[in-house]
Amino acid sequence: MLRKFTVNTSERDQFLEITSEVQAYINQCGIAEGAAIVYCPHTTAGITINENADPDVKTDLIRRFDEIYPWDQQKDLHMEGNTAAHMKAVTVGSSQHIVITEGQLLLGTWQGIYFCEFDGPRTRTFYVKISN
């Protein structure tokens, strides 16, 4: 079972929590035990799992990514000028694999699934593949 989702980002760098969308799809599929693969098909965006209790975590991650991968690096050769976005996406990764048990995503108490935008604002897609 595979489903395509669309998200609209509003900032250059943005972490959008997508946990509820993924869980709703699991509920719709009626899967009790299995796994979900959440995949981003973009080279300047990614998928991660991180804390969803304190919004400052997202703010801190974005700030630290900007420190590590500055947008104004004069040595970057990529003609689009968005090498920083590519570097951030490589660091985060394009997918996450999450266990499903008793019909629920097996996430820690403070964890959520995030779509990570690094070159927005844009309309983006991600996919969820459910297997049992």
Secondary structure, DSSP 8 states (H G I E B T S, - for coil): -EEEEEEE--SSSEEEE-HHHHHHHHHHHT-SSEEEEEE---TTEEEEEEE-S-THHHHHHHHHHHHHS-TT-TT---TTS-HHHHHHHHHH-SEEEEEEETTEE---TTEEEEEEESS-S-EEEEEEEEE-
